[in-house]
């Protein structure tokens, strides 16, 4: 399937062909990028339609979720408290392990892409938290 989308507001059909492409519609409501990695963005997902290889318009379903276990734990623990709980070292290591597993699942052409500084700084922050005493020592 090609990485194509249609904007409901301006009716633009946009397509990303390469991993470095980032294409925005005429009204800048939606965008696609990354070629075969199917990256996409929208100001309002109600205005985003995926276009398949036959030209059919496909409604997308966006599900909001918390990004990881650490956020879920902090959210649950802080519902009735105003106390910020730091993650344990084992929770941080679990997040690091999940990052490694996700990277290992990438297709070969994506494994050859350069890492951006957002990804690299996130990794360094996580490693710093694991190695420092800035987390709960509970395992």
N, C-alpha and C positions, 0 to 999 in steps of 0.2 A: 504494500500500500504506500502511496506517495504521501508526503507530508504537506497536505493542502487543507485550506480552510476558507470559509466564506463569512464575511461580515454581514450581519442582518441590517446594519444601519446604512452602509454605503454600497452594499452588494459587491464589494471587491472580492475576487478570488485570488488568494495568495498562496505561494508554494515555496518551500525551502528545499533546495537541491543538494546542498553540501553542509558538512558539519559546522562550517563557519558562517553560514547564511543566517541572517536574522531579518525577516521580511515583515513589514508592518502594512496594514491596509491604508487606504486613502485618508480615512478619518481618524486613524491611529487608535481605533477601538480594540483591535485584535492583532496578534502577531504569531508567527510560526518561525521555528529555527531548528538548527541542528541536523538538517537533512533527515536521514533514516532514524535518528534518535527521537524524533517526534516531540520536540520541545514546543511549548505553546504558552501564550499568555493572553489575558483579556482584562479590560477594565471592568466589564460586566459579562460574565459567562453566558448570560441569556442571549447575547448577541453573537455568539461563536457557533459556527456549524462546521463540522468536519466534512470534507469532500472525499469520497472514495475514488478508486481508479475508474469506475464507470460513470462518474459525475453525480452520483447520488448524494444528497445532503443528509448528514447524520447529526441528530441532536446529541450534544454531549451532556453527561451527567457529572457534576462536580460535587465531590463529597468532602466536606471540611473535617479535618481530623487533627489531633495533636501530633506534633512531629516525632515524638519518641517516648520511650518509657519514662525517662527522666522527667519530662514535662507532665506526663500523666500522674506520676507519683507526687510531684510538687503540687499539682492542681488539687488532687484528692486530699493531701495532707493540709493544705492551706484553706480549704473551704470554710472551716469553722475557726481557724486560727489566723492570726496575722504574723505568724512566725515563719521565716524563710528557712526551710530545711535544706541543707547541702546534701548532694548525692553521696552515696558511699563509694569507696574505691571499686568495689565489685560492680556497682551499677555503671560507673564510668568505663570500666574495662569491657563490660557488656556492650556499651555503645560503640567503643572502638572495634570490637569484634564484629559487630553488625556492619560497620563501615567497610571493613576488610571483605566481608562476605558479599556486600553489594558491589564492590569494585571487581571482585573475582567473577561476578555474573555478567559483566559488561561484554559486548561483542568485541572481537579482535580489533576492528577498525576504531572503536572508541578507546581501547586500551592504548592506542598509539597517539591519541590526542594529548596535547599539553594540559597540565593541571593549572587552573586559574588560581589567583591569589586568595580568593574567597574560600575555596576548598582547602588550600594550604594553611591559611590562618585558622580555620576551624579545627583542623587537625592539630595544629600547634597548641591552641587553647585547651583542647581536650587532653593532650599529652601533658601539658603543664599542670592541669588540675589533678591528673592521676598521680604524677610524680611529686607534687607538693603536699603539704599538710592542709591544704585548703579544701578538704572534703572530710566527710565522716569516715572514721577509721574502721567502722563496722564492715564486715564482709558478707 
